[in-house]
């Protein structure tokens, strides 16, 4: 993705050669297959879940979605299953980084997923998390008030000793998966296929919104806006690490702080007062 008009990372200022018809077909199939087995599949199921929610007699505002449900009643198996889920999800991150690797070029350094500028990345990530998090909470509250966003149960209310570490792992997994695939990988491949920057930013933001559609209309809007902001930042900074940090911080606050928020503002953050027949989210959960 390093080109004269590419992300301003200051690294490897080489141009992207014109693609042969074979390379164009290969990249097109590669992107299609990566999306089909990963975030694209989740986005498709998430949209189907939203359609099914809208077709049920229960209003959208009275339904709920669980993001980090317990996987087993026994502590050992719950920890094991959730840890394995994180490990296998991160295998996708490893796959796309492998696909981005080229002879003589370090893919991690090229997309800015390293610790060479960690101080600056951390500062940018914290500021970005604050800039996205506060409006995001307001949008979620507005969506709940308007009945267009489901009650998102971000973590179990009956937390056990192992809950917080697993939630932190889940937040790291979400930050890495979404930012490396939606931003670093797709920006590289779509740019090579000749897409202009705003087409890439808007299309990946739309995919991010669809990925969270099972949470309702408000989540689609909020994540689309987040995708546009994150895409613009990556285009300007040329580093994915600040986005991973910001996303991870947002999810840690949401996951770990959910029980407190549900207790203080049950009408906004708490689940509906009685169980509702809501559809099951996609087979690959999308926080």
Backbone torsions as a table, in degrees:
resi	resn	phi	psi	omega
1	UNK	NA	5.8	-178.9
2	UNK	-85.9	116.6	-179.3
3	UNK	-149.9	167.8	-179.2
4	UNK	-56.9	-33.2	179.1
5	UNK	-108.2	23.2	179.8
6	UNK	-87.7	-172.5	178.3
7	UNK	-54.4	139.7	-173.2
8	UNK	-85.8	66.0	-178.1
9	UNK	-86.4	-15.1	-178.4
10	UNK	74.2	15.6	-177.0
11	UNK	-121.3	143.9	170.7
12	UNK	44.1	68.2	-175.9
13	UNK	-77.4	65.1	179.0
14	UNK	-104.4	158.9	179.4
15	UNK	-92.9	154.7	176.4
16	UNK	-87.3	120.2	-178.7
17	UNK	-67.6	154.2	177.0
18	UNK	-62.8	137.3	-177.4
19	UNK	-79.7	140.5	170.1
20	UNK	-77.2	161.5	176.9
21	UNK	-54.6	-36.6	178.2
22	UNK	-63.7	-46.5	-180.0
23	UNK	-64.2	-37.8	178.7
24	UNK	-62.3	-45.0	177.7
25	UNK	-63.7	-40.5	-178.0
26	UNK	-63.9	-45.6	178.9
27	UNK	-65.6	-38.6	179.3
28	UNK	-62.5	-45.7	177.9
29	UNK	-66.2	-38.9	-179.7
30	UNK	-61.6	-48.8	178.9
31	UNK	-61.1	-43.7	-179.0
32	UNK	-61.6	-42.9	-178.5
33	UNK	-71.6	-40.1	177.4
34	UNK	-60.6	-44.7	179.1
35	UNK	-66.4	-37.2	-176.5
36	UNK	-66.5	-27.3	-178.7
37	UNK	-104.1	5.1	-175.4
38	UNK	-137.9	-118.3	-172.3
39	UNK	-68.3	-28.7	176.5
40	UNK	-65.6	-41.6	176.6
41	UNK	-62.2	-44.2	179.0
42	UNK	-62.8	-40.3	178.7
43	UNK	-62.9	-39.9	179.4
44	UNK	-63.7	-48.7	177.7
45	UNK	-64.3	-35.3	-179.7
46	UNK	-64.7	-41.5	177.1
47	UNK	-65.2	-40.3	177.1
48	UNK	-62.6	-38.9	177.8
49	UNK	-62.3	-42.2	177.9
50	UNK	-63.0	-43.4	178.1
51	UNK	-59.5	-44.5	179.9
52	UNK	-65.3	-37.8	176.6
53	UNK	-60.4	-43.8	-177.8
54	UNK	-68.3	-24.1	-179.1
55	UNK	-88.2	-9.2	178.7
56	UNK	-80.1	155.4	178.9
57	UNK	-70.2	-16.2	179.9
58	UNK	-79.6	125.9	178.4
59	UNK	-56.6	149.0	-176.8
60	UNK	-57.2	-39.5	-178.3
61	UNK	-67.3	-15.5	179.7
62	UNK	-100.9	7.7	177.2
63	UNK	-100.6	167.8	-179.5
64	UNK	-140.0	157.7	177.4
65	UNK	-132.4	131.0	178.5
66	UNK	-97.8	127.8	-176.8
67	UNK	-94.0	-42.7	-177.9
68	UNK	-125.9	63.9	-177.8
69	UNK	-71.5	154.5	173.9
70	UNK	-66.2	142.9	-177.2
71	UNK	-101.5	-10.7	178.2
72	UNK	-163.2	149.3	-179.3
73	UNK	-72.3	-25.7	179.7
74	UNK	-88.7	134.3	-173.3
75	UNK	-57.1	-46.6	-175.6
76	UNK	-59.3	-47.3	-176.7
77	UNK	-72.7	-32.6	176.7
78	UNK	-63.7	-47.6	178.9
79	UNK	-61.8	-44.4	-177.9
80	UNK	-63.3	-48.9	-177.8
81	UNK	-63.9	-43.0	-178.4
82	UNK	-69.1	-37.2	177.6
83	UNK	-66.2	-42.1	178.0
84	UNK	-64.2	-36.8	177.9
85	UNK	-60.7	-40.6	178.1
86	UNK	-66.7	-45.0	-178.3
87	UNK	-60.4	-47.9	-178.3
88	UNK	-69.6	-31.4	175.7
89	UNK	-66.4	-38.8	179.3
90	UNK	-70.5	-17.4	175.1
91	UNK	-62.0	-31.1	176.5
92	UNK	-63.4	-40.7	177.7
93	UNK	-61.1	-44.7	177.1
94	UNK	-60.4	-37.7	-179.6
95	UNK	-63.6	-48.8	-176.6
96	UNK	-69.9	-33.5	174.8
97	UNK	-64.0	-40.2	176.5
98	UNK	-60.6	-41.2	179.5
99	UNK	-67.4	-30.3	179.5
100	UNK	-78.8	-15.1	-175.3
101	UNK	-70.5	138.0	179.3
102	UNK	-133.5	153.0	178.3
103	UNK	-56.9	129.2	178.2
104	UNK	77.3	9.1	-178.5
105	UNK	-137.6	126.9	179.1
106	UNK	-85.3	111.8	-175.3
107	UNK	-63.4	-39.9	-179.5
108	UNK	-62.2	-41.1	179.3
109	UNK	-71.9	-36.5	-177.7
110	UNK	-65.1	-38.4	179.5
111	UNK	-91.1	-3.7	177.7
112	UNK	79.1	31.5	176.8
113	UNK	-103.5	63.3	179.6
114	UNK	-145.9	-177.7	-174.8
115	UNK	-110.0	19.9	-178.1
116	UNK	-69.9	-25.4	179.7
117	UNK	-129.3	43.2	-169.6
118	UNK	-63.3	-36.8	179.9
119	UNK	-59.7	-49.5	178.0
120	UNK	-66.1	-40.2	178.7
121	UNK	-62.2	-40.8	-179.8
122	UNK	-64.7	-45.0	179.0
123	UNK	-61.2	-45.7	178.1
124	UNK	-64.0	-40.0	-179.7
125	UNK	-63.3	-42.0	179.2
126	UNK	-64.8	-44.9	179.2
127	UNK	-63.4	-40.4	-179.8
128	UNK	-67.0	-39.8	177.8
129	UNK	-61.9	-41.3	178.4
130	UNK	-66.4	-41.1	-178.1
131	UNK	-67.0	-32.4	179.8
132	UNK	-88.9	-37.5	-171.2
133	UNK	-66.8	-46.4	-176.9
134	UNK	-65.1	-51.1	175.6
135	UNK	-62.1	-32.1	178.9
136	UNK	-63.8	-41.9	176.3
137	UNK	-62.7	-41.9	179.2
138	UNK	-63.3	-40.5	179.2
139	UNK	-66.4	-39.6	178.2
140	UNK	-64.0	-44.3	178.6
141	UNK	-62.4	-41.0	178.6
142	UNK	-65.0	-41.2	178.5
143	UNK	-63.0	-39.0	177.5
144	UNK	-66.8	-40.1	-179.8
145	UNK	-66.1	-35.6	-179.6
146	UNK	-84.4	-9.4	178.8
147	UNK	77.5	22.4	-179.7
148	UNK	-109.5	4.0	178.6
149	UNK	-129.7	134.1	-179.6
150	UNK	-75.7	162.9	174.6
151	UNK	-74.9	112.9	-178.3
152	UNK	-90.0	112.3	177.4
153	UNK	-88.3	98.2	-170.4
154	UNK	-76.6	-20.7	-179.6
155	UNK	-163.0	162.1	178.5
156	UNK	-63.5	140.6	177.8
157	UNK	-76.7	-27.7	178.9
158	UNK	-95.9	69.8	-174.1
159	UNK	-64.5	141.1	175.1
160	UNK	-107.9	179.0	-175.9
161	UNK	-63.9	-27.8	-177.0
162	UNK	-90.6	-3.2	-172.5
163	UNK	-65.4	-50.0	-174.7
164	UNK	-61.8	-48.8	177.5
165	UNK	-57.2	-39.0	179.3
166	UNK	-68.4	-36.2	177.7
167	UNK	-66.8	-37.8	177.3
168	UNK	-64.7	-43.0	176.1
169	UNK	-60.6	-41.3	178.8
170	UNK	-63.3	-38.0	178.5
171	UNK	-66.9	-41.3	177.9
172	UNK	-63.3	-43.4	178.7
173	UNK	-60.0	-44.6	-179.9
174	UNK	-64.3	-43.3	-179.6
175	UNK	-61.8	-45.6	-179.9
176	UNK	-68.5	-47.1	-176.3
177	UNK	-61.2	-52.2	-175.0
178	UNK	-68.2	-44.6	-175.0
179	UNK	-74.9	-38.7	180.0
180	UNK	-69.2	-38.9	-178.2
181	UNK	-82.4	-55.6	-176.6
182	UNK	-62.2	-38.4	-173.3
183	UNK	-102.5	-69.2	-171.9
184	UNK	-60.1	-51.1	-175.7
185	UNK	-70.4	-52.9	-176.0
186	UNK	-66.7	-35.7	177.3
187	UNK	-61.2	-42.3	179.9
188	UNK	-63.9	-51.6	-174.1
189	UNK	-70.2	-41.8	-179.1
190	UNK	-69.5	-33.7	176.2
191	UNK	-64.8	-41.5	178.0
192	UNK	-63.8	-30.2	178.7
193	UNK	-81.0	1.7	173.3
194	UNK	97.0	7.2	178.8
195	UNK	-70.9	146.4	173.8
196	UNK	-81.7	164.4	-170.8
197	UNK	-62.0	-42.5	-177.7
198	UNK	-71.2	-31.3	174.4
199	UNK	-63.5	-39.6	178.2
200	UNK	-66.8	-47.6	-177.9
201	UNK	-60.7	-46.5	-176.3
202	UNK	-71.1	-38.1	-178.4
203	UNK	-70.7	-40.7	178.6
204	UNK	-70.2	-33.0	175.5
205	UNK	-66.0	-38.9	177.3
206	UNK	-64.9	-39.2	177.5
207	UNK	-65.0	-38.2	177.4
208	UNK	-64.0	-40.9	177.1
209	UNK	-62.8	-43.7	178.2
210	UNK	-63.4	-34.1	-179.8
211	UNK	-60.9	-28.5	-179.2
212	UNK	-107.6	15.2	-174.1
213	UNK	-64.4	-24.7	-178.7
214	UNK	-63.5	-15.6	178.7
215	UNK	-86.9	-7.8	178.1
216	UNK	115.4	178.9	-175.3
217	UNK	-63.3	-42.1	-179.0
218	UNK	-58.7	-38.6	-180.0
219	UNK	-67.9	-35.0	177.3
220	UNK	-62.6	-47.9	-179.0
221	UNK	-63.5	-48.2	-177.2
222	UNK	-61.7	-43.4	-178.0
223	UNK	-75.1	-27.5	173.5
224	UNK	-64.7	-46.1	178.0
225	UNK	-61.8	-43.5	177.5
226	UNK	-59.5	-40.4	179.3
227	UNK	-64.4	-38.5	178.2
228	UNK	-65.6	-46.0	-179.8
229	UNK	-63.3	-47.0	-179.7
230	UNK	-63.9	-40.2	179.0
231	UNK	-63.7	-41.5	178.1
232	UNK	-64.4	-42.4	179.5
233	UNK	-62.8	-41.7	179.5
234	UNK	-66.9	-39.0	176.5
235	UNK	-60.9	-37.2	-177.7
236	UNK	-81.9	-43.7	-173.9
237	UNK	-88.7	-30.6	-177.8
238	UNK	72.0	18.1	-179.2
239	UNK	-135.1	134.0	-179.2
240	UNK	-87.8	-19.7	-175.3
241	UNK	-58.2	-44.2	178.0
242	UNK	-59.4	-34.5	179.8
243	UNK	-71.1	-40.4	176.9
244	UNK	-62.5	-44.0	179.0
245	UNK	-62.3	-47.2	-179.3
246	UNK	-61.0	-46.4	-179.1
247	UNK	-63.2	-43.3	-179.9
248	UNK	-63.4	-44.1	178.6
249	UNK	-62.1	-42.3	178.7
250	UNK	-59.8	-43.8	-178.0
251	UNK	-73.0	-35.6	177.2
252	UNK	-61.9	-46.3	178.8
253	UNK	-61.6	-43.5	-178.6
254	UNK	-66.7	-45.0	-176.3
255	UNK	-71.6	-51.7	-175.4
256	UNK	-72.9	-34.7	-178.0
257	UNK	-85.4	-3.4	-175.9
258	UNK	-59.8	-47.2	179.9
259	UNK	-56.4	-39.3	178.8
260	UNK	-67.8	-43.7	179.6
261	UNK	-63.9	-39.7	179.4
262	UNK	-65.7	-32.9	179.1
263	UNK	-74.7	-38.2	-177.6
264	UNK	-79.3	-37.7	-178.1
265	UNK	-130.8	69.3	-175.6
266	UNK	-61.2	-29.6	-179.2
267	UNK	-70.3	-23.6	-178.1
268	UNK	-100.8	-49.8	-172.9
269	UNK	-102.5	-15.0	-178.8
270	UNK	-79.2	157.7	177.1
271	UNK	-68.7	163.2	177.0
272	UNK	-55.4	151.5	-175.7
273	UNK	-62.4	-25.1	178.6
274	UNK	-134.8	150.2	-178.6
275	UNK	-57.9	140.5	178.7
276	UNK	-122.7	145.3	-178.6
277	UNK	-74.6	80.1	-179.2
278	UNK	-96.1	150.1	179.0
279	UNK	-66.6	157.1	176.5
280	UNK	-80.5	131.7	178.8
281	UNK	-62.5	179.8	-174.2
282	UNK	-61.8	156.7	179.1
283	UNK	-57.9	-25.9	177.0
284	UNK	-108.5	97.7	-172.9
285	UNK	-54.1	142.5	-174.7
286	UNK	-124.3	93.5	179.2
287	UNK	-70.0	NA	NA
